[in-house]
Amino acid sequence: MRRVRLLFSKMGKAKYLSHLDLLRTFQRVFLRAGLTLRHTEGFNPHPYMNFALPLPVGTESVCELLDFDLTDDIELSALPGLLNKTMPEGIEALEAYQPERKFSDIKWLKAEGRLFFDRGVPEDAKGKLEAFFAKKELVIQKKSKKGYAETDIAPLLYRAAVTAKSKEELTMSVVVAAQNPSLNPDNLITAIRKYIPELAPDFAEFRRLAVYDGSHGDFR
């Protein structure tokens, strides 16, 4: 039996799958691929599967991680291809390897946002947004398990850079806290709407690109 870590992407229509739907999807994928995972004991056994940083519905990602215990003797390099034969559209297994550290060591994540403005990007929006995100305090209403609370998200934002993509679009590259506590990149749009509503986009979407450890090194 080996502990295996799977790196996979969740793109396109698959971004609308909930975390529970994703769990069920992978249970079916492993079953159809003929792979045996370690299961819980009892009347209703289910496979041990652990996802890192569950992805918000509507967010794409190319750096999702799943840990599981594999009982089959199979080359890990062949595992992604085997899984992809029965994977639904939008989900792709990218790499399988033995994990080097625990998910609790993930501290930061990198994301890219696309900000769309129906009437065109406001004048000097790039510079104003970068100056805004450099502030030492940004208090917003942030949702938690206990409801909404006033939260200063500035300490949870490590870096934000804005690029002009077109007359109607900006891209924003951010590195934010991944957990304990975490910062959903969508909260940055909430902050814009609260403090500088004239620069608020009409629509925004984010994609996860990478996860890092405490020293901002690539997590594996």
C-alpha positions in Angstrom: 0.0 0.0 0.0 1.3 3.4 -1.0 0.2 6.9 -0.2 -0.1 8.7 -3.6 -0.6 12.4 -4.4 -2.4 13.3 -7.6 -2.0 16.7 -9.2 -5.0 17.5 -11.4 -6.8 20.4 -13.1 -10.4 21.5 -12.9 -11.4 23.7 -15.9 -14.3 24.8 -18.0 -17.7 23.4 -17.1 -16.1 21.3 -14.3 -15.5 24.4 -12.3 -19.2 24.3 -11.4 -18.8 20.9 -9.6 -19.2 21.2 -5.9 -16.6 19.6 -3.5 -19.0 16.8 -2.8 -19.7 16.2 -6.5 -15.9 16.1 -7.1 -15.4 13.5 -4.4 -18.1 11.3 -5.9 -16.6 11.8 -9.4 -13.2 10.6 -8.3 -14.8 7.6 -6.5 -16.3 6.6 -9.8 -13.2 7.3 -11.8 -11.0 5.0 -9.6 -13.7 2.3 -9.8 -13.9 2.4 -13.6 -10.1 2.4 -13.9 -10.0 -0.8 -11.9 -7.9 0.6 -9.1 -8.2 -0.4 -5.5 -7.9 2.1 -2.7 -7.8 1.7 1.0 -11.3 1.9 2.5 -12.8 2.6 5.9 -14.1 -0.3 7.8 -17.7 -0.8 8.8 -21.1 -1.3 7.2 -20.7 1.4 4.6 -17.0 1.5 3.7 -15.7 4.4 1.6 -12.2 5.2 0.2 -9.8 7.4 2.1 -9.4 10.5 -0.1 -8.1 13.8 1.1 -8.3 17.0 -1.1 -6.1 20.0 -0.3 -7.8 23.4 -0.1 -11.3 22.6 -1.5 -11.9 24.8 -4.5 -14.8 27.3 -4.4 -17.5 26.6 -7.0 -17.0 28.6 -10.1 -13.2 28.8 -9.8 -10.8 27.0 -12.2 -7.5 25.5 -11.1 -4.4 23.8 -12.6 -2.9 22.9 -9.2 -5.5 20.8 -7.3 -4.1 18.0 -5.1 -5.7 14.7 -3.9 -4.1 12.2 -1.5 -5.2 8.5 -1.4 -3.8 5.1 -0.4 -3.3 2.8 -3.4 -3.2 -0.9 -2.9 -2.4 -1.8 -6.6 1.2 -2.2 -7.8 1.3 0.3 -10.7 3.9 2.7 -12.0 2.9 6.2 -10.8 3.9 7.7 -14.1 1.2 5.6 -15.8 -1.5 6.5 -13.3 -2.7 9.9 -14.9 -3.2 8.3 -18.3 -5.2 5.5 -16.8 -7.4 7.8 -14.8 -8.0 10.2 -17.7 -9.6 7.4 -19.8 -12.7 7.7 -17.6 -12.4 11.3 -16.4 -15.3 13.7 -17.2 -14.8 16.7 -19.3 -12.8 19.5 -17.6 -10.9 17.4 -15.1 -7.5 16.1 -16.1 -5.0 14.1 -14.0 -1.6 15.8 -14.6 0.9 13.9 -12.4 1.0 11.2 -9.7 3.8 11.0 -7.1 4.6 10.1 -3.5 4.0 13.1 -1.3 6.9 14.9 0.3 5.0 16.8 3.0 1.6 17.3 4.6 -1.2 19.5 3.2 -0.9 21.6 6.4 2.5 22.9 5.1 0.6 24.8 2.3 0.7 28.5 3.3 0.2 30.5 0.1 -1.6 30.1 -3.3 -1.1 31.9 -6.5 -4.1 32.9 -8.6 -4.8 34.9 -11.7 -8.0 37.0 -12.1 -9.7 38.4 -15.1 -11.6 41.7 -14.5 -14.1 42.8 -17.2 -15.5 46.3 -17.6 -18.5 46.6 -19.9 -17.8 50.4 -20.5 -14.1 50.0 -20.7 -11.3 49.9 -18.1 -11.4 53.2 -16.1 -8.5 55.6 -16.6 -5.3 54.6 -14.6 -7.1 51.7 -13.1 -3.9 49.6 -13.1 -1.9 52.0 -10.9 -4.8 52.8 -8.6 -5.6 49.2 -8.0 -2.0 48.3 -7.3 -1.7 51.2 -4.8 -5.0 50.1 -3.2 -3.8 46.6 -2.6 -0.5 47.9 -1.1 -2.4 49.4 1.8 -1.6 48.1 5.3 -5.2 47.7 6.2 -8.2 46.5 4.2 -11.2 45.6 6.4 -14.2 43.8 4.8 -17.1 41.6 5.8 -15.6 38.2 5.4 -17.6 35.0 5.6 -16.5 32.2 8.0 -18.1 29.1 9.4 -19.7 31.2 12.1 -21.1 33.8 9.7 -19.8 37.2 8.6 -17.2 39.2 10.6 -15.1 42.3 10.1 -11.7 41.1 8.9 -8.5 42.8 7.8 -7.4 41.0 4.7 -4.3 43.1 4.1 -2.0 40.6 6.1 -3.4 37.8 4.0 -2.4 39.3 0.7 1.3 38.8 -0.1 1.4 40.3 -3.6 -0.9 41.8 -6.2 0.1 42.9 -9.7 -2.3 44.3 -12.3 -1.9 44.2 -16.1 -3.9 45.8 -18.9 -5.2 43.1 -21.1 -7.5 45.1 -23.4 -9.7 48.1 -23.4 -12.3 46.1 -21.5 -10.2 43.7 -19.4 -7.5 43.7 -16.7 -5.7 40.7 -15.4 -4.6 40.5 -11.8 -1.9 38.1 -10.4 -2.1 37.6 -6.7 -0.5 35.5 -4.0 -2.8 35.0 -1.0 -2.9 33.1 2.3 -4.1 29.5 1.6 -5.3 28.4 5.0 -5.5 29.2 8.7 -6.7 31.8 7.8 -7.4 31.8 4.1 -8.2 34.5 1.6 -10.5 33.8 -1.3 -9.3 36.0 -4.2 -12.9 37.0 -4.7 -12.6 38.9 -1.4 -10.3 41.3 -3.3 -13.2 42.2 -5.5 -15.3 42.7 -2.4 -12.7 45.2 -1.1 -12.7 47.1 -4.4 -16.5 47.4 -4.3 -16.4 48.7 -0.8 -13.5 51.2 -1.0 -13.2 52.2 -4.7 -16.5 51.3 -6.3 -15.7 53.4 -9.4 -13.0 50.7 -10.2 -15.2 47.7 -9.5 -15.4 45.3 -12.5 -18.7 44.3 -13.9 -17.5 40.6 -13.8 -14.5 38.9 -12.4 -13.2 35.3 -12.4 -10.2 33.6 -10.9 -8.0 30.6 -11.6 -5.6 28.9 -9.2 -2.1 28.5 -10.7 0.1 27.2 -7.9 0.4 26.4 -4.2 3.4 27.3 -2.1 4.9 26.5 1.3 5.8 29.0 4.0 9.0 30.1 2.2 7.1 30.5 -1.1 8.7 27.5 -2.6 6.6 25.1 -4.8 4.6 22.6 -2.6 4.7 18.9 -3.5 
